[in-house]
Amino acid sequence: MTAQNLMNPKQRVAVHAANLVEADMIVGLGTGSTANFFIEALAKRNKLEHLNVTTVSSSVVSANKAREAGLPVVSIDLLNYLDMYVDGADEVTSELTLLKGRGQDLVREKLLASAADQFYVLVDESKLVDHIGQNFPIPVEVMPDAWQLVLAQLKHQGGYGELRMNAAGDNVAFTAHGSMVLDMKFEHIDSLELTMILDTIPGVVEHGIFSELATAVFIGGESEVEEHWR
C-alpha cells in the first residue's frame, strides 16, 4: 500500500494543495485540522525541494504550527500582496460561495483570501451544501459596543440568533480582532442578498460569507481529490 493510499481525505487534499506551491511564493496559511496538514506538507516540500517560500498566518495557532515545522513566517503588516492562500471552510455551495468564521480569526481570514492571487479551499464532502447557512449559523463579527443595535437590525431583516459564548460557557467569546460574534440564522434569503445587507450595517466588522473569493475548491475523498474551479 502506498503512502497516498494511507492518507485520510484531509491529508490527501492538503498534500494536493501543497503540490501547487511554487518556489519563492508568499503563501497564506489557514487555521484548523486540514490547514495543519497543509502546513506539514508545505514544510516538507520546502525543506526537500528548497522552495524558499515565505508564509503569513491567519492566526497565532497556525503561525506557531508553521514555525515549529520550519517555515518562515512574516507579519501580515509587512505584505502588500500574496501569491496563494489556503484554508478550509465550514460550508461550500456549488457556486463556490463559502461559510467561514466558526473560529476566532474571521477578519484576517477574509483579508488574506481577498488579497491572494489564488485562494484554494480544502474540504471534504461533508462541507458541501445547497445554500449558505444550511448546517451552521452565520457568524457576524461586531464591535462590542454595537452588538445590541446590530442584532436589532438583523432581526428586522428576519434573522435570529445570539452572542457566541466562550468554550467554558461562562462569558461571551471575543475574536482575535477584539470583536464579539453574533451567530445568526436567516430564513428565505440567499447569500448574495444577505452579503449586501451585512456589508451595509454599521457596527458589523466582518461576516462569514465569502462570495466570489475562492479560486478553486478541492474536495478530498477516500482515494482522490475532486477539483472545482471558478
Helices and strands as residue ranges (DSSP letters): H 3-6, H 9-18, E 26-29, H 33-49, E 54-57, H 60-69, G 76-78, E 82-87, E 91-92, E 98-99, H 106-115, E 116-124, G 125-127, E 138-142, G 144-146, H 147-156, E 159-163, E 180-186, H 191-198, E 204-207, E 209-210, E 216-220, E 225-229
